[in-house]
Amino acid sequence: MTTSADAILIGGPREGNTVPAGDAGLVELKIDGLIHRYIRTTQQREHDGAALTVYNYDGAVSPTGGESGTEPEPERLASPMASGQAEPLRPEG
């Protein structure tokens, strides 16, 4: 079995999908207008003969960082993707 830079997503809307994650601590996917977050774990799972790092579902956030009116707009920074610092990954499969 070989180790891969890909990750397997557990939970959430992309359960069981694989994505190229490298050594990122956080994977964010834009799905249906929300940013869904997956957090890196220390676990690995075998998938097609390779050991993939497991990323657990952590929930979804609005791309604007929160609900309008609940916090000041400049302080709404929900994620690297929401702030424009990261591009969404494209799940395989």
Residue, then its C-alpha position, 0 to 999 in steps of 0.5 A: m500500500t502506498t501513501s497518497a497526497d489525496a484525502i478521503l472526505i468523511g461526513g457531509p455532502r461529499e462523504g467518501n469522495t477523494v480530493p487532492a489535499g497535500d498536507a493542508g489542515l483544512v479543505e474547503l469546498k464550495i457547494d450550493g452557495l455554502i463553503h463546506r469545511y473538512i478538517r484533517t485527522t491523523q487517521q488514514r484509510e485504504h482506498d484503491g490500494a493507497a493510504l489516504t488521510v481522513y478529513n472529517y466534516d466540520g460543517a458549512v459557513s456562508p461565503t460572506g462569513g455569517e448572517s447579515g446583521t449578526e456581526p459587523e461586515p468587516e469582522r465576518l471572516a469565516s474561512p480562507m475561501a470566504s476571504g478570497q485567500a483560497e480557491p475551492l478544491r474539486p472533488e474527484g468521483 
